[in-house]
């Protein structure tokens, strides 16, 4: 994702540094019956973060632009991707597999 930001979207260096900082050294603290636990977070954006949707769009942009076979479409919504495959009937669909 950071490579796409730098080369494809031409993000200035100061913004790249800010995004790198945002994605580094993150810790999740959670409570258990035996006390508070720590978990190092190594991927993704914080749920509900303002940057989350934009970082998802940047990460999945290349996938959503892939050339698909006839009657096949990729749809991205929120943080999900769906492959939609249409065929006139079951026989046509089975022939395309």
Secondary structure as GFF3:
##gff-version 3
##sequence-region A 1 97
A	DSSP	alpha_helix	2	3	.	.	.	ID=ss1
A	DSSP	pi_helix	4	8	.	.	.	ID=ss2
A	DSSP	alpha_helix	13	23	.	.	.	ID=ss3
A	DSSP	beta_strand	26	32	.	.	.	ID=ss4
A	DSSP	beta_strand	35	41	.	.	.	ID=ss5
A	DSSP	alpha_helix	52	64	.	.	.	ID=ss6
A	DSSP	beta_strand	72	77	.	.	.	ID=ss7
A	DSSP	beta_strand	80	85	.	.	.	ID=ss8
A	DSSP	alpha_helix	90	95	.	.	.	ID=ss9
###
